[in-house]
Amino acid sequence: MDTYNTPFLYNYFFYNIYNIINFSSNQCQDSYNGDALYYKDFSLDLSTTSEELFLSVENILRTIEVVASSATEGAGGTSDIADRVLDVNNQSNDVLNEALKAKASSEKLKEEISKFKI
């Protein structure tokens, strides 16, 4: 004869297994849900930070572009000034040569005039 109530034991056993599985499932779901929320928030923060970084880098690149453009304009202006100084220098040399020719002519004229006696 069976001293144990077998249907009762089966029911008790399966009831306990059901409770253990249900408890484990709830614990895992809560854990996975918490992890999912954490990574969702982390991803949003990372996306926002990346966007801000992108905008900052874009602003830096625009600033570098403006500085480079200004430097190019400045170099062009300096080149123009150097060209003008060179032109002035060449014209000054021309004036000096003409002045030397005028001096030589005036000395020659003075020499010729000194030959005459009044």
Stockholm file with secondary structure:
# STOCKHOLM 1.0

chainA/1-118         MDTYNTPFLYNYFFYNIYNIINFSSNQCQDSYNGDALYYKDFSLDLSTTSEELFLSVENILRTIEVVASSATEGAGGTSDIADRVLDVNNQSNDVLNEALKAKASSEKLKEEISKFKI
#=GR chainA/1-118 SS CCCSCHHHHHHHHHHHHHHHHHHHHHHHHHHHHHHHHHHHHHHHHHHHHHHHHHHHHHHHHHHHHHHHHHHHHHHHHHHHHHHHHHHHHHHHHHHHHHHHHHHHHHHHHHHHHTTCCC
#=GC SS_cons         CCCSCHHHHHHHHHHHHHHHHHHHHHHHHHHHHHHHHHHHHHHHHHHHHHHHHHHHHHHHHHHHHHHHHHHHHHHHHHHHHHHHHHHHHHHHHHHHHHHHHHHHHHHHHHHHHTTCCC
//
